[in-house]
Amino acid sequence: MKILFFAVALFLQIQLFAQNEIKLMHYNLLYYDKITDYCTESNNSIEQKNEALRTIFEYVNPDIISVNEMNASAASVDLLLNETLNINGITYYSRRIGTGTYSINAMYYNNSKFRFVSQKSFQIPLGSNNGYIDAFNMMALTEPETPITFFSMHPKAGSTGDDENDRATATDNLMYNLSLGFFQNSSNYVLLGDLNFYDASEEGFQNLINYSNVNYRFYDPINQIGTWTNNSNYADYHTQSTHYSSNGCAASGGMDDRFDFIMVSKAIENQTDGVFYNSSDYVTIGQDGNHFNTSLTNGTNTSAPTEVIDALYTMSDHLPVTLVLQFENNFNSNFMVSDEEIVYQNPISESFEIRFTTPISNSGYLKIYNISGQEINYQLLQAGATRTMISASQLPEGLYFLEISTEKIKTVLKIIKQ
C-alpha cells in the first residue's frame, strides 16, 4: 500500500503542477502575411512561415501568444490561427486582433484556460512599427477565476536619438495610463513585446522599471539589467538576429540584441495576488548562448531539436521568449487523457459526477484513496458509459485521490471534499 501511495502522490504532484500553470510566449513574426519592398513572397514566404510555426508551436505548447508584426487584417490573424494552432484535432485556441492599419499586435489564447473580458488600445509614436499598445483583459479559468491583463507592445526600432525619444514617449504613455487604471482589470499584468531597447539605461526602459509610482513598475523576471547590445555577457538572452547575413527581409548581424521581453507587474513579482513564477522558467527558445554575433544555425545548437532550430531561423529574425506563470488556484479540471476527456467538478460535496465525452470502450473501475493511501471506495465502470455518479456522503472533509482505470485511461485525480 505504501508503494501505491507514493506512486499516486508523485503522479498527483506532477498533474497539479500542470493544472496550475500557463505558458506565455511572445514572438516578433517578421511581417507575417505582409509584402513590403524588402520582405517579399520569395524571402518571406507565408507557406514556409506557417510550416515553421507549426513546428515551433508544437514544441513550445503555449497558452498565451503575443505577436508583433502581424499584417493588419482579420484574414491574416485567422490564417495563423487556423493553419498553425487549431490543427491536428486541437480546437481550443482563440484570437484577439490589435489596433492599427499597417502592422499590428495580436493575441492568441487557450480558451480552455482563459476567458476574454475586454480589450483597450492606446496610441504611441508610430515610427516604422505598430503605433498602439494593446491591452487584453482576461480571466484565468481557475477556481475561483483570476483576472490578469496582457499588454502587447512594439515601439519604434532604431538607435538614433529620435528613435530613443519615441520609445521613451511610448513607455511613458503606457505607465501614465496604467497608473490611471485605463488598461488593466487587476494588479496581475504582464508586458510582452519587441521593445527595441539597446540597453537598460534608455529612458524608455527606465520608465518601465523605475516609474515614479512604485506600485506600477514592471520587473524583469530574470533580472538581467544592463547593456545588452553587442555584449557577450548577455549572449544567453539575445533574441535578434537569427541571421548573420540578410536575405533581404531578415536583419543581419547575428545574435547580439535583447529586443524581446516578457515583464511582470509588482503583484506577480511579489506573489501578492495569486500569480507567481520561477525565474528559471523564463526561456529564450533556441538560444544556447553560443551563437553571439553569428547565425542561429551556425554549427551545433542543442538548446532545442534540430527541426525547431531550423524552423526558428526560417520563421523570423527574432527568437520567441517564454515564461511560465503559476496560479495559487486550480484551473478547471477539464483535460485530455489518452484522447478521452474526463470532466469532473472539484471541490465535491455529498455526491459528484464523472463524465466521459467519449464512451468507455471496455469496463474499468474507479477507486478513492484517503491521504494515507488507504482505499476507501471502489466502483465498477461499465463499457459504453459516458457518466457515473459517486457518493461522497460518507467521506469527511479533506483531500482524496481518485484513481480511474479503463482500457485507455490510467490516471489519478485530486478531489477535495468540502
C-alpha positions in Angstrom: 0.0 0.0 0.0 2.9 2.4 0.7 4.3 1.9 -2.8 0.9 2.6 -4.3 0.5 5.7 -2.1 3.9 7.1 -3.1 3.2 6.4 -6.8 -0.1 8.1 -6.6 1.3 11.1 -4.7 4.1 11.6 -7.2 1.6 11.4 -10.1 -0.6 13.9 -8.4 2.2 16.4 -7.8 3.1 16.4 -11.5 -0.5 16.7 -12.6 -1.5 19.5 -10.2 1.6 21.5 -11.2 0.5 21.2 -14.9 -3.1 22.3 -14.0 -1.9 25.4 -12.1 0.4 26.9 -14.7 0.2 28.6 -18.0 2.9 29.3 -20.5 3.3 32.8 -22.1 5.0 33.3 -25.4 6.0 36.4 -27.2 7.2 36.4 -30.8 8.0 39.0 -33.5 6.7 37.3 -36.6 8.7 39.4 -39.1 5.9 40.8 -41.3 3.6 37.8 -41.2 1.5 37.6 -44.4 2.6 41.1 -45.3 4.5 42.0 -48.5 6.8 45.0 -48.4 9.6 46.3 -50.8 12.1 44.1 -48.9 10.0 41.3 -47.4 8.6 39.6 -50.5 6.9 36.3 -51.3 10.3 34.8 -52.2 12.3 35.7 -49.0 9.3 35.8 -46.5 7.0 33.1 -47.9 3.8 32.6 -45.9 3.8 28.9 -46.6 7.2 28.5 -45.2 6.4 30.6 -42.2 3.3 28.6 -41.4 5.2 25.3 -41.7 7.9 26.7 -39.3 5.3 28.0 -36.9 3.6 24.6 -36.7 6.9 23.1 -35.6 7.6 25.8 -33.1 4.1 25.9 -31.5 4.1 22.1 -31.2 7.4 22.2 -29.4 6.5 25.2 -27.1 2.8 24.4 -26.5 2.0 27.9 -25.3 -1.3 29.0 -23.6 -0.9 32.8 -24.4 0.8 34.0 -27.5 1.6 37.7 -28.1 2.8 38.6 -31.5 4.2 41.7 -33.3 4.5 42.5 -37.0 1.2 40.8 -38.0 -0.4 42.1 -41.2 -3.2 44.4 -40.2 -6.1 42.2 -41.3 -8.5 39.8 -39.7 -7.8 37.4 -42.5 -4.1 37.3 -41.6 -4.8 36.8 -37.9 -7.2 34.0 -38.7 -4.7 32.4 -41.1 -2.2 31.9 -38.3 -4.9 30.6 -36.0 -6.3 28.1 -38.5 -3.1 27.0 -40.2 -0.7 26.7 -37.2 -2.6 26.5 -33.9 -6.0 24.9 -34.4 -4.8 21.9 -36.3 -4.4 18.1 -35.7 -7.5 17.9 -33.6 -6.7 21.0 -31.5 -9.7 23.5 -31.4 -9.1 25.4 -28.1 -7.2 28.5 -29.4 -9.0 31.8 -29.9 -7.6 35.1 -31.1 -7.8 38.9 -30.5 -6.8 41.5 -33.1 -4.8 44.5 -32.1 -5.3 48.1 -33.3 -3.6 49.5 -36.4 -3.6 49.8 -40.2 -0.1 48.7 -41.2 1.5 46.2 -38.8 -0.4 45.1 -35.7 -0.1 43.2 -32.4 -2.3 40.2 -31.9 -3.1 37.8 -29.1 -3.9 34.1 -29.2 -5.1 32.2 -26.1 -6.1 28.8 -24.9 -9.8 29.2 -24.3 -10.0 26.2 -22.0 -7.8 28.2 -19.6 -8.8 31.8 -20.3 -12.0 33.8 -20.9 -11.7 37.1 -22.8 -13.1 40.1 -20.9 -12.2 43.3 -22.7 -9.7 45.0 -24.9 -8.3 48.5 -24.9 -5.7 50.3 -27.0 -3.7 53.5 -26.7 -1.8 55.2 -29.4 2.0 55.7 -29.2 4.5 57.2 -31.7 4.1 55.2 -34.9 7.6 55.3 -36.4 8.2 52.2 -38.5 6.4 49.8 -36.2 3.0 49.4 -34.7 1.7 52.6 -33.2 -0.5 51.2 -30.5 -0.3 49.5 -27.1 -3.0 46.8 -26.9 -4.3 45.6 -23.5 -6.1 42.3 -23.3 -8.1 41.8 -20.1 -8.6 38.1 -19.4 -9.9 35.8 -16.7 -7.9 32.7 -16.0 -10.4 29.9 -15.5 -9.1 28.9 -12.1 -11.4 28.1 -9.2 -12.2 30.9 -8.4 -11.3 32.9 -11.6 -8.2 35.0 -11.6 -8.1 38.3 -13.5 -5.0 39.1 -15.5 -4.1 41.6 -18.2 -1.6 41.1 -21.1 -0.1 44.1 -22.8 1.3 43.7 -26.3 3.6 46.4 -27.5 6.1 47.2 -30.3 7.7 50.6 -30.0 9.9 52.2 -32.6 13.1 50.5 -33.7 16.4 52.2 -34.3 19.4 53.6 -32.5 19.1 57.4 -33.2 18.2 59.9 -30.5 14.8 60.4 -32.1 14.2 56.6 -32.0 15.0 56.6 -28.3 12.8 59.6 -27.7 9.9 57.8 -29.4 10.4 54.7 -27.2 10.5 56.9 -24.1 7.2 58.6 -25.1 5.6 55.2 -25.7 6.5 53.7 -22.3 5.7 57.0 -20.6 2.2 56.8 -22.1 1.9 53.2 -21.0 2.9 53.9 -17.4 0.8 57.1 -17.1 -2.4 55.3 -18.3 -1.6 52.2 -16.3 -1.4 54.3 -13.2 -4.8 55.8 -14.0 -6.3 52.3 -14.3 -7.0 52.9 -18.0 -5.8 49.4 -19.1 -5.8 46.6 -16.6 -8.5 44.8 -14.6 -6.3 43.6 -11.8 -2.9 44.0 -10.2 -1.7 41.0 -12.2 -0.5 42.2 -15.5 2.3 41.3 -18.0 4.0 43.3 -20.7 5.1 41.3 -23.8 6.8 42.8 -26.8 9.7 43.5 -29.1 10.6 46.6 -27.1 13.7 47.5 -29.2 15.8 48.7 -26.3 19.6 48.5 -26.7 20.4 49.0 -23.1 18.7 49.4 -19.7 19.8 52.9 -19.3 17.4 54.1 -22.0 14.8 56.5 -20.7 12.1 54.3 -22.2 13.2 51.2 -20.3 13.8 53.2 -17.1 10.1 54.4 -17.4 9.1 50.7 -17.0 11.4 49.6 -14.1 11.8 52.8 -12.2 8.4 54.6 -12.7 7.7 57.3 -10.0 4.8 55.3 -8.6 6.4 52.1 -7.4 3.1 50.2 -7.4 3.0 50.2 -11.2 6.6 49.3 -12.1 7.5 46.4 -14.3 10.1 43.7 -13.4 12.4 41.7 -15.5 11.8 38.0 -14.4 15.5 37.1 -15.0 16.8 40.4 -13.6 19.3 40.8 -16.5 19.6 44.6 -16.5 22.5 46.1 -18.4 23.8 47.0 -21.8 22.6 44.1 -23.9 23.6 45.0 -27.5 26.8 43.5 -28.8 27.7 42.4 -25.3 28.7 38.7 -25.0 27.8 38.8 -21.2 24.2 38.7 -22.3 24.6 36.1 -25.0 22.2 33.7 -23.2 19.4 36.3 -23.5 19.8 37.8 -27.0 16.8 37.4 -29.2 17.9 39.1 -32.5 19.1 38.4 -35.2 18.8 34.8 -36.1 20.6 35.6 -39.4 24.2 36.7 -39.8 23.7 37.7 -43.4 20.4 39.3 -44.5 18.2 37.6 -47.1 16.7 41.0 -47.9 14.0 40.7 -45.3 15.6 39.4 -42.1 18.0 41.7 -40.3 21.7 40.7 -40.4 24.4 40.7 -37.8 23.8 37.5 -35.8 22.6 37.1 -32.3 23.6 40.3 -30.4 20.5 42.2 -29.2 18.0 41.6 -26.5 14.9 43.2 -28.0 12.1 40.9 -26.9 10.8 40.8 -23.4 8.2 39.4 -21.0 7.9 41.7 -17.9 5.6 41.3 -14.9 3.8 43.6 -12.5 4.7 44.2 -8.9 1.9 41.8 -7.7 3.3 38.9 -9.8 6.9 39.8 -8.8 6.0 39.8 -5.1 3.4 37.0 -5.3 0.7 39.1 -3.6 -2.3 38.3 -5.8 -2.3 34.6 -6.6 0.1 34.6 -9.5 3.8 33.9 -9.4 6.8 32.5 -11.4 10.2 30.9 -11.1 13.0 32.8 -12.9 14.3 29.5 -14.3 11.0 29.3 -16.3 11.9 32.3 -18.4 13.4 30.9 -21.7 14.6 32.3 -25.0 13.6 29.5 -27.3 16.6 28.4 -29.4 19.2 30.4 -27.5 22.1 28.3 -26.3 24.4 31.3 -25.5 27.0 30.0 -28.1 25.9 32.0 -31.1 27.0 35.5 -30.2 27.3 37.6 -33.4 26.6 34.7 -35.6 23.7 32.8 -37.2 21.4 30.7 -35.1 22.1 27.7 -37.3 25.9 28.1 -37.4 27.5 24.9 -36.1 25.6 23.0 -33.5 22.7 24.2 -31.3 21.4 21.7 -28.9 19.0 24.0 -26.9 16.1 22.6 -29.0 15.6 19.8 -31.5 17.3 20.5 -34.9 13.9 20.8 -36.7 12.9 23.6 -34.2 16.2 25.5 -34.6 15.8 25.3 -38.4 12.1 26.5 -38.0 13.2 29.4 -35.8 15.7 30.5 -38.4 13.2 30.2 -41.3 10.4 31.9 -39.4 11.8 35.2 -38.2 14.9 37.2 -37.4 13.8 37.2 -33.7 13.6 34.4 -31.2 10.5 33.9 -29.1 10.6 34.3 -25.4 8.5 32.3 -22.9 7.6 32.4 -19.3 5.6 30.0 -17.1 3.2 31.6 -14.7 1.8 29.6 -11.8 -1.6 30.2 -10.1 -2.5 29.5 -6.4 -5.9 28.3 -7.6 -6.6 25.2 -9.6 -7.6 25.5 -13.2 -11.0 24.0 -14.0 -10.5 20.2 -14.1 -11.2 19.6 -17.8 -8.3 17.9 -19.6 -7.4 15.3 -22.1 -6.2 11.8 -21.1 -5.4 9.3 -23.9 -7.8 11.1 -26.3 -10.7 10.7 -23.9 -11.9 13.8 -22.0 -12.7 13.4 -18.3 -14.9 16.2 -16.8 -15.5 16.4 -13.1 -16.3 19.1 -10.5 -13.9 20.0 -7.8 -14.3 20.5 -4.8 -17.0 17.9 -4.3 -19.9 17.8 -1.8 -22.2 14.8 -0.9 -22.1 13.3 -4.4 -20.3 14.2 -7.6 -20.4 13.2 -11.3 -17.6 12.0 -13.6 -18.3 12.4 -17.3 -16.6 10.9 -20.3 -17.1 12.7 -23.6 -16.1 9.5 -25.4 -17.9 6.4 -24.1 -15.7 3.9 -22.2 -14.6 1.2 -24.7 -14.2 -1.5 -22.1 -15.2 -1.9 -18.5 -13.0 -0.4 -15.8 -13.1 0.9 -12.3 -12.5 3.9 -10.1 -11.1 4.0 -6.6 -10.9 6.7 -3.9 -7.9 6.8 -1.6 -7.5 8.9 1.5 -4.4 11.0 2.2 -2.8 7.9 3.9 -3.2 5.9 0.7 -6.0 3.6 2.0 -8.6 2.6 -0.5 -12.0 3.7 0.9 -14.2 3.4 -2.2 -14.4 1.1 -5.2 -16.8 1.3 -8.1 -17.1 -0.5 -11.5 -17.3 1.4 -14.8 -19.4 -0.3 -17.4 -18.4 -0.4 -21.1 -20.2 2.3 -23.1 -20.7 4.5 -20.0 -20.5 8.3 -20.5 -21.0 9.3 -16.9 -21.1 7.9 -13.4 -22.3 9.3 -10.0 -20.2 8.8 -6.9 -21.5 9.1 -3.4 -19.2 11.1 -1.1 -21.6 11.4 1.8 -19.5 9.0 3.9 -16.3 11.0 3.4 -15.1 13.5 6.0 -13.9 16.9 4.6 -10.4 16.8 3.3 -8.1 15.8 0.4 -8.6 12.5 -1.5 -7.1 10.8 -4.6 -9.4 9.4 -7.3 -7.9 6.7 -9.5 -9.6 5.9 -12.8 -8.6 2.9 -14.8 -10.1 1.8 -18.2 -8.5 0.4 -21.4 -7.5 3.9 -22.5 -7.4 5.9 -19.2 -4.9 5.4 -16.4 -4.9 8.4 -14.2 -5.2 9.7 -10.6 -7.0 13.0 -9.8 -7.2 15.1 -6.8 -10.6 15.7 -5.2 -11.4 17.9 -2.2 -14.5 17.2 0.0 -16.0 20.3 1.5 
